[in-house]
Amino acid sequence: MDFSKKISVRRILRLKKVEKDTELADRLLKFVENFSWEDVKEHTLWMLHNWGFSDWETMFVAMIDGEGVGMASIMKTDYYPLPEIFLWISSVFVTEEYRGHRISEKMIAFANEYAKENGFDRTYIPSEHVGLYEKYGYRYLKDIVNYGNGTDRLYVKKIK
């Protein structure tokens, strides 16, 4: 799957699904090693090194001119003891330099299209943010408690 959108007159944003043991997986690994989101870095590195994904679970990468500028994942579970809720869009991250260009919105739309292609009709996003995911068609469902006892907001979107 490949998706391109113009980010400026000369720069093209490419969104790609990451496959195990590929050059793109290696590039995503380097991206994660150097990004600023310390809260998820260790876990994401472990997932990439050990390819802790099964079935349709995967990572997506956003690239501009071959450089990683963002990532997202689609998972069966997330950092919450909620097995009845699944198809999480998680680990949505855009480098500080590229924030404000709607890259996270495009990655989420890309992940939702992938979910739809795999037979799912809704996705969930956990977040501390208020007012961000509503812009992308998500609605607040409820507060949820993660494994670290922190409280986040759970958002849901119907995609079919």
LUMLOTOR-309685 format. One line per 3 residues: number of its first residue (from 1); their letters; for each residue x, y, z of N, C-alpha, C. Coordinates in steps of 0.02 Angstrom, whole numbers, plus 50000, padded with zeros to 5 digits. Example, Ala and Ser with C-alpha at 12.3 -4.5 7.8 and 13.67 -1.06 7.14 Angstrom:
1 = AS = 50660 49716 50390 50615 49775 50390 50660 49835 50390 | 50642 49888 50354 50684 49947 50357 50645 50002 50394
END
This chain:
1 = MDF = 50042 49942 50000 50000 50000 50000 50045 50062 50000 | 50031 50110 49957 50071 50171 49953 50022 50228 49941 | 50033 50283 49976 49987 50340 49972 50030 50402 49970
4 = SKK = 50018 50446 49922 50059 50506 49916 50014 50568 49917 | 50036 50617 49953 50002 50682 49955 50056 50736 49953 | 50042 50790 49920 50090 50845 49920 50092 50879 49987
7 = ISV = 50152 50887 50015 50160 50923 50078 50179 50996 50062 | 50211 51007 50007 50226 51073 49982 50235 51066 49907 | 50256 51119 49874 50262 51117 49802 50312 51063 49780
10 = RRI = 50368 51055 49817 50420 51009 49796 50425 50946 49837 | 50391 50941 49892 50400 50884 49937 50337 50842 49938 | 50346 50777 49934 50290 50730 49932 50290 50688 49996
13 = LRL = 50232 50682 50027 50223 50639 50085 50203 50570 50060 | 50240 50519 50083 50223 50450 50066 50207 50413 50130 | 50151 50377 50129 50130 50336 50185 50135 50264 50163
16 = KKV = 50168 50223 50203 50178 50153 50183 50167 50107 50242 | 50142 50047 50226 50137 49993 50275 50206 49962 50280 | 50228 49949 50340 50294 49920 50352 50288 49844 50355
19 = EKD = 50331 49810 50318 50333 49737 50317 50394 49714 50356 | 50390 49655 50385 50444 49625 50424 50506 49613 50379 | 50565 49625 50409 50629 49611 50376 50637 49646 50309
22 = TEL = 50618 49709 50307 50627 49749 50246 50670 49809 50261 | 50693 49841 50208 50731 49903 50216 50689 49956 50250 | 50624 49957 50235 50580 50005 50267 50575 49993 50342
25 = ADR = 50573 49929 50363 50572 49913 50434 50636 49937 50467 | 50693 49929 50434 50756 49953 50461 50757 50030 50466 | 50728 50063 50417 50726 50136 50419 50680 50160 50475
28 = LLK = 50624 50125 50485 50579 50143 50540 50614 50133 50607 | 50651 50080 50613 50689 50066 50675 50737 50124 50690 | 50773 50147 50641 50819 50204 50651 50781 50268 50669
31 = FVE = 50723 50277 50638 50681 50334 50653 50661 50334 50727 | 50637 50275 50750 50615 50269 50820 50674 50279 50868 | 50732 50252 50850 50791 50260 50893 50807 50334 50905
34 = NFS = 50790 50376 50858 50809 50447 50861 50751 50495 50875 | 50690 50470 50885 50636 50518 50895 50631 50539 50968 | 50590 50589 50980 50587 50621 51045 50534 50593 51093
37 = WED = 50493 50547 51072 50438 50522 51113 50464 50466 51158 | 50495 50485 51213 50527 50438 51258 50479 50388 51290 | 50416 50407 51300 50367 50363 51333 50355 50298 51294
40 = VKE = 50361 50300 51229 50347 50239 51189 50408 50211 51154 | 50464 50244 51159 50523 50224 51121 50544 50152 51136 | 50553 50135 51200 50578 50068 51217 50531 50013 51192
43 = HTL = 50466 50022 51204 50418 49971 51183 50416 49965 51106 | 50416 50021 51071 50414 50019 50998 50477 49987 50970 | 50534 50002 50999 50596 49970 50977 50592 49894 50987
46 = WML = 50566 49873 51045 50559 49802 51057 50513 49770 51005 | 50456 49803 50991 50408 49776 50942 50441 49769 50873 | 50481 49818 50854 50514 49815 50788 50570 49764 50786
49 = HNW = 50611 49761 50838 50666 49712 50840 50639 49640 50840 | 50585 49628 50875 50558 49561 50883 50498 49548 50837 | 50481 49596 50798 50421 49596 50756 50363 49566 50795
52 = GFS = 50342 49604 50846 50290 49582 50891 50220 49593 50864 | 50212 49584 50799 50148 49594 50766 50123 49527 50740 | 50058 49515 50743 50030 49454 50715 49971 49471 50670
55 = DWE = 49954 49424 50628 49898 49432 50581 49905 49497 50542 | 49858 49542 50550 49855 49605 50513 49887 49663 50550 | 49912 49652 50611 49944 49706 50649 50006 49730 50611
58 = TMF = 50019 49795 50615 50078 49821 50580 50092 49893 50602 | 50145 49919 50574 50164 49989 50582 50156 50022 50514 | 50147 50087 50516 50146 50129 50457 50198 50184 50467
61 = VAM = 50228 50205 50412 50277 50258 50417 50259 50313 50368 | 50270 50375 50389 50261 50434 50347 50331 50458 50328 | 50342 50468 50263 50408 50488 50240 50402 50548 50193
64 = IDG = 50451 50592 50199 50457 50648 50152 50528 50646 50126 | 50534 50643 50060 50599 50638 50027 50641 50581 50057 | 50609 50525 50071 50644 50466 50097 50661 50469 50171
67 = EGV = 50644 50523 50205 50659 50532 50276 50595 50519 50317 | 50602 50478 50370 50545 50466 50414 50526 50528 50451 | 50461 50544 50449 50436 50603 50485 50378 50585 50532
70 = GMA = 50354 50523 50528 50299 50503 50570 50287 50428 50568 | 50247 50405 50615 50231 50334 50618 50164 50325 50653 | 50135 50267 50644 50075 50246 50679 50073 50169 50677
73 = SIM = 50035 50140 50722 50027 50067 50720 49953 50051 50722 | 49937 49989 50703 49870 49963 50709 49876 49896 50744 | 49842 49889 50801 49855 49833 50846 49789 49803 50872
76 = KTD = 49795 49740 50894 49738 49706 50926 49728 49733 50997 | 49783 49747 51031 49779 49773 51100 49824 49833 51106 | 49814 49870 51159 49857 49926 51173 49874 49925 51247
79 = YYP = 49894 49980 51274 49919 49985 51343 49862 49988 51394 | 49809 49950 51381 49749 49954 51423 49721 49883 51433 | 49698 49867 51493 49668 49801 51506 49596 49798 51481
82 = LPE = 49588 49802 51415 49521 49805 51384 49518 49756 51325 | 49519 49691 51338 49520 49643 51283 49457 49645 51239 | 49403 49672 51264 49341 49675 51225 49344 49731 51172
85 = IFL = 49392 49775 51178 49400 49830 51129 49460 49814 51086 | 49449 49816 51021 49506 49803 50977 49499 49839 50911 | 49553 49841 50884 49578 49876 50827 49596 49948 50849
88 = WIS = 49653 49949 50880 49680 50011 50907 49726 50043 50855 | 49717 50106 50843 49768 50145 50807 49809 50177 50863 | 49873 50163 50862 49915 50181 50919 49981 50209 50895
91 = SVF = 50019 50235 50942 50087 50260 50930 50089 50310 50872 | 50038 50352 50869 50037 50404 50817 50087 50458 50837 | 50136 50469 50795 50189 50518 50810 50212 50552 50746
94 = VTE = 50221 50617 50751 50250 50657 50696 50306 50699 50727 | 50362 50702 50692 50418 50741 50718 50397 50814 50725 | 50428 50847 50772 50412 50916 50787 50416 50961 50725
97 = EYR = 50465 50950 50684 50476 50990 50623 50417 50988 50575 | 50381 50932 50575 50327 50923 50526 50257 50927 50556 | 50252 50944 50618 50185 50952 50648 50151 51013 50617
100 = GHR = 50086 51009 50614 50048 51064 50584 50035 51055 50510 | 50057 51000 50481 50046 50986 50410 49994 50931 50399 | 49958 50913 50452 49904 50864 50450 49929 50793 50433
103 = ISE = 49992 50779 50450 50020 50713 50436 49987 50660 50480 | 49975 50676 50544 49942 50626 50587 49872 50610 50560 | 49836 50659 50537 49770 50647 50507 49775 50601 50447
106 = KMI = 49825 50611 50405 49834 50569 50346 49854 50498 50365 | 49897 50491 50417 49916 50424 50439 49856 50387 50468 | 49815 50421 50506 49756 50389 50535 49707 50369 50480
109 = AFA = 49697 50411 50430 49654 50393 50374 49682 50332 50337 | 49748 50330 50329 49782 50274 50296 49771 50210 50337 | 49779 50214 50403 49768 50157 50447 49695 50135 50445
112 = NEY = 49649 50181 50442 49578 50164 50439 49561 50129 50372 | 49591 50151 50319 49581 50118 50254 49608 50046 50257 | 49665 50038 50287 49694 49971 50296 49648 49928 50339
115 = AKE = 49621 49956 50392 49574 49919 50436 49512 49898 50397 | 49486 49943 50357 49427 49928 50317 49442 49872 50267 | 49500 49874 50235 49520 49821 50189 49526 49754 50223
118 = NGF = 49539 49754 50288 49545 49692 50326 49480 49673 50362 | 49425 49705 50344 49360 49684 50367 49335 49715 50432 | 49368 49767 50456 49347 49799 50518 49302 49858 50504
121 = DRT = 49259 49874 50552 49212 49928 50542 49220 49986 50591 | 49270 49981 50635 49283 50037 50681 49354 50032 50707 | 49380 50089 50727 49446 50091 50759 49441 50134 50822
124 = YIP = 49488 50121 50867 49491 50157 50931 49559 50191 50936 | 49559 50250 50966 49621 50286 50980 49618 50309 51053 | 49669 50290 51092 49675 50316 51160 49718 50379 51158
127 = SEH = 49702 50427 51200 49741 50488 51200 49726 50530 51262 | 49773 50573 51278 49762 50624 51330 49731 50686 51299 | 49736 50693 51233 49715 50753 51198 49639 50760 51195
130 = VGL = 49616 50822 51201 49546 50839 51193 49541 50885 51132 | 49498 50868 51085 49487 50911 51028 49528 50894 50966 | 49575 50848 50972 49616 50830 50914 49582 50777 50871
133 = YEK = 49566 50720 50900 49540 50664 50861 49468 50675 50839 | 49433 50719 50873 49366 50737 50851 49369 50768 50781 | 49423 50804 50766 49431 50834 50700 49437 50782 50645
136 = YGY = 49456 50721 50664 49466 50667 50615 49406 50619 50613 | 49350 50639 50643 49290 50599 50641 49281 50551 50699 | 49324 50555 50749 49318 50512 50808 49272 50546 50859
139 = RYL = 49240 50505 50899 49200 50532 50953 49225 50503 51019 | 49222 50544 51070 49242 50523 51137 49195 50468 51161 | 49222 50413 51185 49182 50358 51210 49180 50356 51286
142 = KDI = 49240 50357 51317 49244 50355 51390 49316 50364 51412 | 49325 50376 51476 49392 50376 51505 49412 50304 51518 | 49477 50290 51507 49503 50222 51519 49566 50227 51560
145 = VNY = 49580 50175 51598 49640 50173 51641 49690 50125 51609 | 49752 50148 51602 49803 50106 51571 49838 50064 51625 | 49883 50020 51602 49918 49976 51648 49961 50013 51700
148 = GNG = 49980 50074 51685 50018 50114 51732 49975 50154 51779 | 49909 50143 51778 49860 50178 51819 49847 50249 51798 | 49869 50268 51738 49852 50333 51711 49785 50331 51676
151 = TDR = 49752 50388 51672 49687 50392 51639 49695 50427 51572 | 49666 50397 51521 49665 50426 51454 49594 50428 51429 | 49584 50460 51374 49519 50463 51341 49519 50412 51285
154 = LYV = 49463 50379 51275 49456 50331 51221 49409 50359 51169 | 49434 50359 51107 49396 50384 51050 49379 50327 51003 | 49323 50330 50970 49302 50278 50922 49278 50311 50858
157 = KKI = 49289 50275 50803 49264 50298 50738 49238 50238 50699 | 49178 50244 50672 49151 50194 50626 49180 50208 50557 | 49206 50155 50525 49240 50166 50461 49206 50132 50402
160 = K = 49149 50099 50413 49113 50069 50356 49046 50102 50348
END
